[in-house]
Amino acid sequence: MYILKANEADEYYFDEGCFILELSNTPVDPEVSIARARVKPGVTTQWHRLNGVVERYVMLAGSATVEIGDLPPQALSIGDVVIIPPQCPQRITNTGTDDLVFLAVCSPRFTRDVYEALG
């Protein structure tokens, strides 16, 4: 059993265009990782995809538009869950006036080597 404590001081800026706080991302639990993502108002993250990893967005605060693959942009609000298959291009835009906050739940767990920026 493990209890992982969040430490706000560990939040970092990720080049994709958002702030990340890893809540659970450890080799001890390789099946899943959980991170809190925070996007400033008016910011759109860069197009990217995760190779071999399913990612889920769980919307906690704010409003957004998500773009996934060839699908039309979709509006998101608190409580919505987005499931993004591996290798699928994605990006998200904060359409509100406050920070957009969501959980990024990845399986298997996120590692930097699965991340691919698409420009």
C-alpha positions as CSV (number, residue, x, y, z in Angstrom):
1,M,0.0,0.0,0.0
2,Y,1.2,3.5,-0.8
3,I,-0.2,6.9,0.0
4,L,1.3,9.6,-2.3
5,K,1.0,13.2,-1.1
6,A,0.6,16.0,-3.5
7,N,3.1,18.9,-3.2
8,E,2.1,22.1,-5.0
9,A,5.8,23.1,-5.2
10,D,6.4,20.1,-7.5
11,E,4.2,21.6,-10.3
12,Y,6.3,22.3,-13.4
13,Y,5.7,23.9,-16.8
14,F,5.6,21.4,-19.7
15,D,6.6,22.6,-23.1
16,E,3.2,21.5,-24.5
17,G,1.8,24.7,-23.0
18,C,0.5,23.6,-19.6
19,F,1.5,23.1,-15.9
20,I,1.8,19.6,-14.6
21,L,1.6,18.2,-11.1
22,E,2.4,14.5,-11.0
23,L,0.0,12.9,-8.5
24,S,1.0,9.3,-9.1
25,N,3.6,8.3,-11.6
26,T,5.9,5.6,-10.4
27,P,7.4,2.3,-11.5
28,V,5.8,0.8,-8.5
29,D,2.4,1.3,-10.2
30,P,3.3,0.9,-13.9
31,E,-0.3,0.3,-15.1
32,V,-1.4,3.9,-14.6
33,S,-0.3,7.5,-13.9
34,I,-2.4,10.5,-12.7
35,A,-1.3,14.1,-13.2
36,R,-3.1,17.3,-12.6
37,A,-2.9,19.6,-15.7
38,R,-3.5,23.3,-15.6
39,V,-3.9,25.5,-18.6
40,K,-4.0,29.3,-18.4
41,P,-7.0,31.2,-20.0
42,G,-6.8,31.6,-23.8
43,V,-4.0,29.0,-24.1
44,T,-4.1,26.1,-26.6
45,T,-1.7,23.3,-26.0
46,Q,0.4,22.1,-28.9
47,W,-0.7,19.2,-31.0
48,H,0.8,16.0,-29.7
49,R,0.1,12.3,-29.2
50,L,1.1,9.5,-26.8
51,N,2.6,6.4,-28.3
52,G,1.2,3.2,-26.8
53,V,-0.7,5.0,-24.0
54,V,-4.4,5.7,-23.5
55,E,-5.0,9.1,-21.9
56,R,-8.1,10.2,-20.2
57,Y,-9.0,13.9,-19.3
58,V,-11.2,14.3,-16.3
59,M,-12.4,17.9,-16.2
60,L,-12.2,19.5,-12.7
61,A,-12.5,23.3,-13.2
62,G,-13.0,25.7,-16.1
63,S,-14.2,25.2,-19.7
64,A,-12.4,24.0,-22.7
65,T,-12.5,22.8,-26.3
66,V,-10.7,19.6,-27.1
67,E,-9.6,18.5,-30.5
68,I,-8.8,14.8,-31.0
69,G,-7.8,13.3,-34.4
70,D,-10.1,14.2,-37.2
71,L,-13.1,14.8,-35.0
72,P,-14.7,18.3,-34.8
73,P,-13.7,20.3,-31.7
74,Q,-15.8,19.4,-28.7
75,A,-16.8,21.8,-25.8
76,L,-16.0,20.4,-22.3
77,S,-17.1,21.4,-18.9
78,I,-16.6,20.2,-15.3
79,G,-17.3,16.5,-14.9
80,D,-16.7,15.5,-18.5
81,V,-14.3,12.7,-19.3
82,V,-12.4,12.4,-22.6
83,I,-10.8,9.1,-23.6
84,I,-8.0,9.5,-26.1
85,P,-6.6,6.3,-27.8
86,P,-2.9,5.8,-28.3
87,Q,-1.3,7.6,-31.3
88,C,-4.2,9.9,-31.6
89,P,-3.3,13.6,-32.2
90,Q,-4.8,15.9,-29.5
91,R,-4.8,19.4,-28.0
92,I,-7.0,21.3,-25.7
93,T,-7.9,25.0,-25.4
94,N,-8.9,26.9,-22.3
95,T,-12.0,28.8,-23.4
96,G,-12.7,30.3,-20.0
97,T,-11.5,33.2,-17.9
98,D,-10.0,31.1,-15.1
99,D,-7.4,28.3,-15.2
100,L,-8.5,25.1,-16.8
101,V,-7.8,22.2,-14.5
102,F,-8.1,18.5,-15.3
103,L,-6.7,15.1,-14.4
104,A,-4.7,13.3,-17.1
105,V,-5.0,9.6,-16.3
106,C,-2.7,7.4,-18.5
107,S,-2.4,3.7,-18.9
108,P,0.1,2.4,-19.0
109,R,1.8,5.2,-17.0
110,F,3.1,8.3,-18.8
111,T,6.8,8.6,-19.4
112,R,8.4,11.3,-21.5
113,D,9.5,8.8,-24.1
114,V,5.9,8.2,-25.1
115,Y,5.2,11.9,-25.8
116,E,5.5,13.1,-29.4
117,A,5.1,16.7,-30.3
118,L,3.4,17.2,-33.6
119,G,4.2,20.9,-34.2
